[in-house]
Amino acid sequence: MATIYEVSKLAGVSLATVSRVLNNNTPVREATRLKVMEAVDKLGYHPNSVAQSLASKRSNSIGIVVSELNGPFFGTLLSDIEAAFRRAGKHVIIAAGHSDEKLEKESIEFLQSRNCDALILHVEAVTDEFLTELAAKDIPFVLLNRFVDGLSDRCVTLNNQHGGYLATNYLLSHGHQRIGYISGPMWKHDAEQRYFGHLRALAQHNVNPQERLFYEGDYHEEGGAAGLHALLKADPAITAVVCANDEMAAGAITSAREAGLSLPGDLSIVGFDNVNFSHYMFPKLTTVDYPIGSMGMMASRWVLKNVYQQKLDDIQTVFEPRIIERESVARPRVTAQ
């Protein structure tokens, strides 16, 4: 098995230079880096990760906490984060918090016990105070889809309120007036903000919100199905529904078909997220794009820049949603009164 000394000799550089290239933590000339990597390839050298960690005082691992491990939303997020770190020679350790305060704290403590160099947190139940205290302990972390006062430089967020506005405004612009709304759990900040955006669009078009046209869902397919059933029971004359995520939109579409409705002829539906299955649904789902993959990669860049001192451009902290027009929206056959 080749050693770092053999790499140094073949490349004609010092051991320190080889170490800098392999750890990627100090700038070196590109020509020098190429010589070292050519020697590594020729000799088939594999760095000892334990030795690297001892030398650099880094584990080269990043901890990630997400709400769930299943589903297309978090699958996209985790895949893009892992790819970004793998390209940088780092590895990820993943834990699920299940939107539960106790489990989120346990996950964070577990990742700290694994000596992760930094954390990427998609957490919903822990308090702002807990996160502020975590930052005061000099634990490097970046927050996804969460804004905390005083931690703005480490929050990568989506303008959820504007996303909710876009979804409802799109239906209003197509002539819909009687619009049902299936929200996520309203204790979650993103669900609340999306609903506020919905209300803002209604107000802009002088449409009064009606309590019977609101259903609090759970961000899961079953919640969307139950929500659509409840809305139709409350007002059979609704012509459109906004779902606060695509999974609930899938459930709402199933429930609408079971009720004998054609889509979008009898009922138009708009989702939120633009997950990978949304353009395979029938009809293809009009939705609000949530660039979670890009946001995950930006969180990765925050870690690479602030923890591993890589020279990177400024970090984008706020992302804007956009409407994705497909086939699940049409003008109402009869404009609701």
Secondary structure as UniProt FT lines:
FT   HELIX           4..11
FT   HELIX           15..23
FT   HELIX           30..43
FT   HELIX           49..56
FT   STRAND          61..66
FT   HELIX           72..87
FT   TURN            88..89
FT   STRAND          91..96
FT   TURN            98..99
FT   HELIX           101..113
FT   TURN            114..115
FT   STRAND          118..121
FT   HELIX           128..136
FT   TURN            137..138
FT   STRAND          141..144
FT   TURN            149..150
FT   HELIX           152..154
FT   STRAND          155..158
FT   HELIX           160..173
FT   TURN            174..175
FT   STRAND          179..183
FT   TURN            186..187
FT   HELIX           189..204
FT   TURN            205..206
FT   HELIX           211..213
FT   STRAND          214..216
FT   HELIX           221..234
FT   TURN            236..237
FT   STRAND          240..243
FT   HELIX           246..258
FT   TURN            259..260
FT   TURN            263..266
FT   STRAND          268..273
FT   TURN            276..280
FT   STRAND          286..289
FT   HELIX           292..306
FT   STRAND          318..319
FT   STRAND          322..324
//
